[in-house]
Amino acid sequence: MKTPGNLPKFHQYAYPMQTILLTSNDSKGNTNIMTIAWHMPISSNPPLYGVSIAPKRYTHMLIESTKEFALNFVPYEYTYHAHFCGTHTGRTTNKQKETKLTFIPAQKISVPLIKECYAHLECTLKEQYTIGDHTLFIGEIVAVKKDDTAFSKDILNLKNINPACYIGANTYTTLSTTQQHTY
Ligand SMILES: Cc1cc2nc3c(=O)[nH]c(=O)nc-3n(C[C@H](O)[C@H](O)[C@H](O)COP(=O)(O)O)c2cc1C
């Protein structure tokens, strides 16, 4: 049997989504951290990644202004830090200072990466579209970096990494390796 769902909460059906920390800089080089769950790969060649960001986020202004951002994939052990960055604004809070996350230099952009995360995409802003009440920022991936043990032949090694996944309502989970099959 099926029952009608809650349409305004349709996005709950897309969860779990991997939790990402997006870093971006202001014009003076100060870095902000924002948590993202609405994101997706868009194109392989050129390599493009999309993030959907509400205009009221401080990060929205930063990306429009400096046109670079980094995406940092969060391990489950750092969900508290991700939740903090997703519930405080960089307009009034230095989230790096509060969470004590560590910045490390990126390879090709001036925005730093977050050391505690296991994989990183360095992006320059290619295009942006207003779509409904969000902006889809499309980043061209100019460099990627990862922890040495995070991937085996480019596949996430779930024996070494527990990715943080968001399922809405302030709730996070991770993946289990007990049910994995390679075809
Ligand atoms: C797990 C999680 C995922 C989120 N995903 C998004 C998202 O994809 N897009 C968005 O606009 N806001 C999202 N948010 C809300 C922002 O992260 C939040 O408003 C944050 O405080 C914005 O920071 P800023 O003002 O410093 O940019 C999410 C929050 C959480 C906790």
The ligand as a Gaussian input file, in Angstrom:
#p B3LYP/6-31G(d) Opt

LIG

0 1
 C       23.462000      19.072000       6.480000
 C       23.141000      20.433000       5.901000
 C       23.076000      20.593000       4.522000
 C       22.790000      21.836000       3.952000
 N       22.742000      21.964000       2.599000
 C       22.487000      23.168000       2.040000
 C       22.460000      23.306000       0.626000
 O       22.711000      22.368000      -0.131000
 N       22.165000      24.549000       0.117000
 C       21.908000      25.622000       0.925000
 O       21.646000      26.723000       0.408000
 N       21.956000      25.518000       2.284000
 C       22.248000      24.317000       2.844000
 N       22.323000      24.203000       4.206000
 C       22.179000      25.404000       5.055000
 C       23.503000      26.200000       5.137000
 O       24.617000      25.367000       5.315000
 C       23.394000      27.182000       6.328000
 O       22.357000      28.103000       6.095000
 C       24.708000      27.897000       6.628000
 O       24.581000      28.507000       7.898000
 C       25.077000      28.936000       5.597000
 O       26.318000      29.477000       5.940000
 P       26.849000      30.885000       5.401000
 O       25.766000      31.929000       5.708000
 O       28.103000      31.123000       6.194000
 O       27.085000      30.748000       3.945000
 C       22.565000      22.961000       4.796000
 C       22.632000      22.801000       6.199000
 C       22.914000      21.556000       6.740000
 C       22.988000      21.410000       8.237000

